[in-house]
Amino acid sequence: MKTATISQAKNRLSELLAGVKRGETVLILERERPIARIVPVEPSERDDDERLADLERRGIIRRAARPPRRTLPPPIDWPAGDSLLEALLRDRDEARY
């Protein structure tokens, strides 16, 4: 296990994290006293639904009761030859939002 003081960790963070990616653990010291440990993250074998269910069980998230509505307004009737401004003004005059 590697050790580093706070100032060493700040100055060599990229190097220390590269070691963590390779599986090493880094112990951070403050005045020779351990205060933190940087360890590699274990890969999760759970799928997204399992992770969401776990977060919901723990009260961290609350899933929607129904999926969000994703309806788009109908396209603007834009006859050939009209300018975009004319089509937008006509659309506004027809009280279409």
Secondary structure, DSSP 8 states (H G I E B T S, - for coil): -EEEEHHHHHHTHHHHHHHHHTT--EEEEETTEEEEEE---------HHHHHHHHHHTTS----SS-------------TT--HHHHHHHHHHTT--
